[in-house]
Amino acid sequence: MDGREIELKLALAPEDMARIAARPCLNVGRLADPVSKRLSSIYYDTPDFTLAVQGIAVRVRRTGSGFVQTAKAAGTSVSGLFDRDEWEVPLASAELDYEQLRQTGLGIFADEALAERLSPVFATEVDRTVLRLGGDGWEAEVALDQGTVTAGDRREDICEVELELVRGAPIHLFQLAARIQNEVMARPLCLSKSERGYRLAAGRPSPVVKAKAPALASAMTVEEAFRTIARACLEHLMLNERCLLATEAGEAVHQMRVALRRLRSAIKVFKGITAGPELGRVKDDLRWLLAHLGPARDAEVFLSEIVDPVLAAHPGNAGLAALHAHWSRDREAKLATAVTAVRSRRYAALILNLGRWVETGDWLGPAGGPSRKRLAEPVAAFAARRVGKAVRSLLKEGGETLSRLPPEHQHAVRIRCKQVRYAGEFFASLVPRKTTKLFLAELSELQDVLGKLNDIAVAGPKLSGRGAEAGSSRAAGLVAGWHQSRRAALLNDVDKTWKRWRAMPVPWDEK
């Protein structure tokens, strides 16, 4: 069977999974009695993960009624919602049928040599209970899955709900997910079972993930471009959420914060396009989460960029050691606050709401409405106007020389730098890479130098305040003086970088 799979995945705690089938959220609109079965699946790929690189998953699943081979193509994933093409065929045995893979039409399977290289990579064992729910104009299959994914001697538990759309629109899945969240703690998932299996097989189940530039095409509309960019931001956020909850790594907080700022920048770049009553809640959600992640990241930067270098230069200094211990405790406390926020029900609801807004929000407007005309505009011309406007605002903010600006003004220029860089990265794929690489690299260097100057400016009041432990005032003065001695060189660097960047042509042509 060939088709399109649209499903939304939610992670549950085992204790909630044990009783969720009896709750109203999965009983209102029930169309059939639950059916339980055990699913044993083997996933195939080459030793160097040729299929995974292209976003393709191939499995052979054993069910109570026989064997089924499934191929899934790369699709989209946002806030737990997966949309992708899939091909399923029954098999007479557990042996992979390469001819059926060729018939999917996916180009990679035209290579006959690939058949020789495919072998089992990981496996899943799942106990599944299936329910059917529906209402006016929609129907969904709900799968309650508990089990494991195994790769060699590595193992990870599975405890999730899959909401697969049978009939209707994706909004119905988001509404059903919200209904579930009202009754139990349910976290949207951004990784499929196959993606989790691949990470386990690679020995990196929960890595820190940096942002990737979205792949836009000139033929895309403004609507398609914004949705692609927003999806990339949400995926970046959720992948690092997974890392933070698994490892409590400070870098994961940083990357989550970057993802949120990129999403805010995207909303600003597409200002007017994303307007609507729902945008207020979206912005409130982003502010709430940034308010919990920001202090943890600031504490991490203060310790690693301000205190640690001075301690490394003066090993054995008791005052510096005491100062380091104090600010380490401060960092750990703020990191714990960030983790608590990310574990909360409010965070889970926030992620689901962001996904619903990106996919089905009121920014789309009614069919035939005036907003549809703007959304249907080619993105290339739109990008040129918006990047050009952002660049002009930055040039005006910075003036001729950055070193003469007061610290708070330099900080404002740094924020504009970020906004221009994010906009440039969003639309980088619309122009030749050669023309954007240097433009964005110089902008990144400028932002980095301005960031170091801002760190020094912020550190002064922090070091002279009451935060330092008694007896470490001399150490605090040593740290402040050490960094003040760097300012002259940094100011010289920022002027040179600013001059180079101002002279560069803007890659996006507004003509």
LUMDRENMI-495368 format. One record per residue (C-alpha): x negated, y negated, z negated. Coordinates in steps of 0.5 Angstrom, whole numbers, padded with zeros to 4 digits, always signed. Example, Ala and Ser with C-alpha at 12.3 -4.5 7.8 and 13.67 -1.06 7.14 Angstrom:
<sites>
-0025+0009-0016
-0027+0002-0014
</sites>
This chain:
<sites>
+0000+0000+0000
-0003-0007+0002
+0000-0013-0002
-0002-0019-0006
-0003-0018-0014
-0001-0024-0018
-0002-0023-0025
-0003-0026-0032
-0008-0023-0037
-0007-0024-0045
-0012-0021-0050
-0008-0019-0057
-0011-0017-0063
-0010-0009-0064
-0005-0010-0070
+0000-0015-0065
-0001-0010-0060
+0002-0005-0064
+0009-0008-0065
+0009-0013-0059
+0014-0008-0055
+0019-0009-0061
+0019-0017-0061
+0024-0021-0058
+0019-0024-0053
+0019-0017-0049
+0026-0015-0050
+0030-0021-0048
+0031-0019-0040
+0029-0012-0041
+0031-0008-0034
+0028-0001-0036
+0026+0003-0042
+0018+0003-0043
+0014+0008-0040
+0007+0010-0043
+0002+0014-0039
-0006+0015-0039
-0010+0012-0034
-0017+0014-0033
-0021+0010-0028
-0028+0010-0024
-0031+0004-0021
-0036+0004-0015
-0041+0000-0013
-0048+0000-0010
-0054+0000-0015
-0055-0008-0014
-0048-0009-0014
-0046-0011-0007
-0039-0011-0008
-0039-0015-0014
-0043-0020-0011
-0037-0021-0006
-0032-0021-0011
-0029-0014-0009
-0027-0008-0014
-0026-0001-0012
-0024+0004-0016
-0021+0011-0016
-0016+0012-0022
-0013+0018-0025
-0006+0018-0027
-0001+0023-0029
+0002+0024-0022
-0005+0024-0019
-0010+0020-0016
-0010+0013-0013
-0016+0009-0010
-0015+0001-0010
-0019-0004-0007
-0019-0011-0009
-0021-0017-0006
-0024-0024-0009
-0019-0028-0011
-0017-0034-0016
-0017-0034-0023
-0015-0039-0028
-0012-0039-0035
-0011-0032-0035
-0007-0032-0028
-0010-0028-0022
-0008-0028-0015
-0012-0023-0010
-0011-0018-0005
-0011-0011-0006
-0010-0004-0002
-0008+0002-0006
-0007+0009-0003
-0006+0016-0006
-0012+0021-0006
-0011+0028-0006
-0018+0029-0010
-0022+0024-0015
-0027+0023-0009
-0028+0016-0006
-0025+0016+0001
-0029+0011+0005
-0025+0011+0011
-0019+0008+0007
-0024+0002+0005
-0025+0001+0012
-0018+0000+0014
-0017-0006+0009
-0020-0010+0014
-0026-0013+0009
-0032-0014+0013
-0037-0011+0008
-0034-0004+0009
-0035-0004+0017
-0042-0002+0015
-0042+0005+0015
-0049+0006+0011
-0045+0003+0005
-0042+0009+0004
-0048+0013+0002
-0050+0008-0003
-0043+0007-0007
-0043+0011-0014
-0040+0010-0020
-0042+0004-0024
-0037+0004-0030
-0031+0007-0033
-0024+0005-0036
-0020+0009-0041
-0013+0006-0042
-0007+0008-0046
-0001+0004-0042
+0006+0002-0044
+0010-0001-0038
+0016-0005-0039
+0020-0009-0034
+0023-0016-0035
+0027-0020-0031
+0032-0026-0030
+0035-0031-0026
+0030-0031-0019
+0024-0027-0022
+0022-0020-0025
+0015-0018-0028
+0012-0012-0030
+0009-0012-0037
+0003-0007-0038
+0001-0006-0045
-0006-0004-0045
-0011-0001-0050
-0017+0003-0049
-0025+0002-0047
-0029+0000-0041
-0036+0004-0041
-0042+0003-0038
-0048+0008-0040
-0048+0008-0047
-0045+0001-0047
-0038+0000-0049
-0033-0005-0050
-0025-0005-0053
-0019-0007-0049
-0013-0010-0052
-0009-0014-0047
-0003-0015-0044
-0002-0016-0036
+0004-0019-0033
+0005-0018-0026
+0009-0022-0022
+0014-0017-0018
+0019-0022-0015
+0019-0030-0016
+0014-0035-0017
+0008-0036-0022
+0011-0041-0026
+0015-0035-0029
+0009-0031-0031
+0007-0038-0035
+0014-0038-0038
+0013-0031-0040
+0006-0032-0043
+0009-0038-0047
+0014-0034-0050
+0009-0028-0052
+0005-0034-0055
+0011-0036-0059
+0011-0030-0063
+0004-0027-0063
-0003-0030-0062
-0005-0028-0055
-0011-0031-0051
-0011-0032-0044
-0017-0028-0041
-0021-0030-0035
-0024-0024-0033
-0021-0017-0030
-0023-0010-0033
-0027-0010-0027
-0031-0016-0028
-0032-0014-0036
-0035-0007-0033
-0040-0011-0029
-0042-0015-0034
-0043-0009-0039
-0047-0005-0034
-0051-0011-0033
-0053-0011-0040
-0050-0018-0041
-0043-0018-0043
-0042-0025-0046
-0047-0030-0043
-0048-0037-0043
-0045-0040-0036
-0047-0046-0033
-0042-0050-0028
-0042-0048-0021
-0040-0053-0015
-0033-0051-0012
-0033-0049-0005
-0029-0054-0001
-0028-0054+0006
-0027-0060+0011
-0020-0057+0013
-0017-0057+0006
-0012-0062+0003
-0013-0066-0003
-0008-0061-0006
-0012-0055-0005
-0019-0059-0007
-0016-0061-0013
-0014-0054-0015
-0020-0051-0013
-0024-0056-0017
-0020-0055-0023
-0020-0048-0023
-0027-0048-0023
-0027-0052-0029
-0022-0048-0033
-0026-0042-0031
-0033-0045-0033
-0029-0047-0040
-0026-0040-0041
-0033-0036-0040
-0036-0040-0045
-0031-0039-0050
-0032-0032-0049
-0039-0033-0050
-0038-0037-0056
-0033-0033-0060
-0038-0027-0059
-0045-0030-0060
-0043-0037-0064
-0049-0040-0059
-0049-0047-0059
-0051-0047-0052
-0044-0045-0051
-0041-0051-0054
-0045-0055-0050
-0042-0052-0043
-0035-0052-0046
-0036-0059-0047
-0039-0060-0040
-0033-0056-0037
-0028-0061-0041
-0032-0067-0038
-0032-0064-0031
-0024-0063-0032
-0023-0070-0034
-0028-0073-0029
-0024-0069-0024
-0017-0072-0026
-0020-0079-0026
-0023-0078-0019
-0016-0075-0017
-0012-0081-0020
-0006-0082-0017
-0005-0075-0015
-0005-0072-0021
+0000-0077-0025
+0006-0075-0028
+0009-0074-0035
+0006-0068-0036
-0001-0071-0035
-0001-0074-0042
+0000-0068-0046
-0006-0065-0042
-0010-0071-0044
-0008-0070-0051
-0010-0063-0051
-0017-0065-0048
-0018-0070-0053
-0017-0065-0059
-0021-0060-0056
-0027-0065-0055
-0026-0068-0062
-0028-0061-0065
-0033-0059-0060
-0037-0066-0060
-0039-0066-0067
-0042-0059-0066
-0046-0061-0060
-0048-0068-0063
-0051-0064-0069
-0055-0059-0064
-0058-0065-0060
-0060-0069-0066
-0064-0063-0069
-0067-0060-0063
-0069-0067-0060
-0070-0071-0065
-0072-0067-0072
-0075-0061-0069
-0081-0064-0064
-0083-0068-0070
-0083-0062-0075
-0087-0059-0069
-0092-0064-0069
-0093-0064-0077
-0092-0057-0079
-0093-0056-0087
-0090-0063-0088
-0085-0062-0094
-0081-0068-0093
-0079-0066-0086
-0078-0059-0088
-0073-0061-0092
-0070-0066-0087
-0069-0060-0082
-0066-0056-0087
-0061-0061-0089
-0059-0062-0081
-0059-0055-0080
-0054-0054-0085
-0050-0060-0082
-0050-0056-0075
-0048-0050-0078
-0042-0053-0081
-0040-0057-0075
-0041-0051-0071
-0036-0047-0075
-0031-0052-0075
-0032-0051-0067
-0031-0044-0067
-0025-0044-0072
-0022-0049-0067
-0023-0044-0061
-0020-0038-0065
-0014-0042-0066
-0007-0041-0063
-0007-0048-0061
-0013-0047-0057
-0010-0041-0054
-0004-0045-0052
-0008-0051-0049
-0011-0046-0044
-0005-0043-0042
-0002-0050-0041
-0008-0053-0037
-0007-0047-0033
+0000-0048-0032
-0001-0055-0030
-0006-0054-0025
-0002-0048-0022
+0005-0051-0022
+0005-0058-0026
+0009-0064-0024
+0003-0067-0020
+0006-0063-0014
+0012-0067-0014
+0018-0064-0011
+0018-0061-0004
+0019-0067+0001
+0017-0072-0004
+0012-0078-0003
+0007-0075-0007
+0007-0069-0002
+0004-0074+0003
-0002-0076-0001
-0003-0068-0003
-0003-0066+0005
-0008-0071+0007
-0015-0068+0009
-0020-0068+0003
-0026-0071+0007
-0023-0078+0008
-0021-0078+0001
-0027-0075-0002
-0031-0081+0002
-0027-0086-0001
-0027-0084-0008
-0034-0082-0009
-0036-0089-0005
-0032-0093-0010
-0035-0089-0016
-0042-0091-0013
-0040-0098-0013
-0038-0098-0020
-0044-0095-0022
-0048-0100-0018
-0044-0106-0021
-0045-0103-0028
-0052-0102-0028
-0054-0109-0025
-0062-0110-0022
-0065-0107-0028
-0063-0102-0034
-0069-0103-0039
-0066-0110-0040
-0059-0108-0042
-0057-0107-0050
-0057-0099-0052
-0049-0099-0052
-0049-0102-0044
-0054-0097-0042
-0050-0091-0045
-0044-0094-0041
-0048-0093-0035
-0050-0086-0037
-0043-0085-0037
-0042-0088-0030
-0048-0083-0028
-0044-0077-0030
-0038-0079-0027
-0041-0080-0020
-0045-0074-0021
-0039-0070-0022
-0036-0073-0017
-0042-0071-0012
-0042-0064-0014
-0035-0063-0013
-0035-0066-0006
-0042-0063-0004
-0040-0058+0000
-0037-0063+0005
-0043-0066+0007
-0050-0062+0009
-0054-0060+0003
-0060-0063+0005
-0057-0070+0004
-0054-0069-0003
-0059-0065-0006
-0064-0071-0007
-0058-0076-0008
-0056-0071-0014
-0062-0070-0017
-0064-0077-0018
-0058-0078-0021
-0059-0072-0026
-0066-0075-0027
-0063-0082-0029
-0058-0079-0033
-0063-0075-0037
-0067-0081-0038
-0061-0085-0041
-0059-0079-0045
-0066-0079-0049
-0065-0087-0050
-0058-0086-0053
-0061-0080-0057
-0066-0085-0060
-0061-0090-0061
-0056-0086-0064
-0061-0083-0069
-0064-0089-0072
-0057-0090-0076
-0056-0083-0078
-0063-0082-0081
-0063-0089-0085
-0056-0087-0087
-0054-0082-0093
-0054-0076-0089
-0061-0075-0091
-0063-0071-0098
-0066-0075-0103
-0073-0075-0103
-0074-0075-0095
-0073-0082-0094
-0081-0082-0092
-0079-0076-0087
-0073-0080-0084
-0078-0086-0083
-0083-0082-0080
-0078-0079-0075
-0075-0085-0073
-0082-0088-0072
-0084-0082-0068
-0078-0083-0063
-0079-0091-0063
-0086-0090-0060
-0083-0086-0054
-0078-0092-0052
-0083-0096-0048
-0085-0090-0043
-0077-0088-0043
-0075-0095-0041
-0081-0095-0035
-0078-0089-0033
-0071-0091-0033
-0072-0097-0028
-0077-0093-0023
-0071-0088-0023
-0066-0093-0022
-0069-0097-0017
-0070-0090-0013
-0063-0088-0013
-0060-0095-0012
-0064-0095-0005
-0061-0088-0003
-0056-0088+0002
-0049-0085+0000
-0048-0078+0003
-0041-0079+0004
-0039-0083+0010
-0033-0088+0009
-0033-0090+0016
</sites>
